[in-house]
Amino acid sequence: MKIRAVIVEDSRLARNELKELIKLHDDLELIGEASNVDDGVELIGSESPDLLFLDINMPEKDGFDLLEMLDEVPIIIFTTAYDEYAIKSFEYNALDYLLKPVSNKRFDMAIEKVRAKMVDRQVDSPAIKKLTEGSQIFIKDGEDCWLVKIGDISLFEIVGNYTRVFFEDKKPMLYKSLNQVEEKLPEDSFFRANRQQIINTNYIENVVPWFNGKLKLTMKNGEEVEVSRRQSYIFKDKMSL
């Protein structure tokens, strides 16, 4: 099993050091590198790597900014010369945190964690039964309960560790992550517009071009949704003849 990795690091010396460490592991494959956040986001979006070696301190935008810009986040190993970011890095679900200069032994330990994570993902990812538009889900929010058809839901939206569900004039909370919800949704009618929202394309009222190649959607319930640049290309392809 090859682990496809990318490096986002502004220091050429640090990138070269990581590349030499990667070469010592036959199951690691470096598929790209970037020296700044914007190039890193584009690289990750086009290559969908398994593993990201990410520097925290970079000019203009830092590593945390990069993670906020991603629609899908790979396994993260932070690399930095400063240890004060350690606690914050794990708030972003980083697998490990390497202080520069990175020793062979410490790098090896981090890669063992990556291998274990990859195996866990395979074990925990059996074929998932997809819902249909006619499927019903039970939602309980406080004292209120609903049995809702999937096809009647116009929008799912991240709220912390939970997901807000939009149907009719209701907006209850579902105690699952957006990624868990997405795995079961029918792909013909539901689309991941950005990192925070999944839309039901049957409820789109209007589409207009937006900034930097993005799209802005107005839903039939009046909600406005901004489609990320990467997802805008996919949306246009999905919705075309």
HELIX and SHEET records of a PDB file:
HELIX    1   1 ARG A   12  LYS A   23  1                                  12    
HELIX    2   2 VAL A   37  GLU A   47  1                                  11    
HELIX    3   3 GLY A   63  MET A   69  1                                   7    
HELIX    4   4 ASP A   83  TYR A   85  5                                   3    
HELIX    5   5 ALA A   86  GLU A   91  1                                   6    
HELIX    6   6 ASN A  104  VAL A  123  1                                  20    
HELIX    7   7 ILE A  150  ASP A  152  5                                   3    
HELIX    8   8 LEU A  178  LYS A  184  1                                   7    
HELIX    9   9 THR A  201  TYR A  203  5                                   3    
HELIX   10  10 PHE A  211  GLY A  213  5                                   3    
HELIX   11  11 ARG A  229  MET A  239  1                                  11    
SHEET    1   A 5 LEU A  28  ALA A  34  0                                        
SHEET    2   A 5 ILE A   3  VAL A   8  1                                        
SHEET    3   A 5 LEU A  51  ASP A  55  1                                        
SHEET    4   A 5 ILE A  75  THR A  80  1                                        
SHEET    5   A 5 ASP A  96  LEU A  99  1                                        
SHEET    1   B 2 GLN A 136  ASP A 141  0                                        
SHEET    2   B 2 ASP A 144  LYS A 149 -1                                        
SHEET    1   C 5 MET A 173  LEU A 174  0                                        
SHEET    2   C 5 TYR A 162  PHE A 167 -1                                        
SHEET    3   C 5 ILE A 153  VAL A 159 -1                                        
SHEET    4   C 5 GLN A 197  ASN A 200 -1                                        
SHEET    5   C 5 PHE A 190  ARG A 192 -1                                        
SHEET    1   D 3 ILE A 204  PRO A 209  0                                        
SHEET    2   D 3 LEU A 215  MET A 219 -1                                        
SHEET    3   D 3 GLU A 224  VAL A 227 -1                                        
END                                                                             
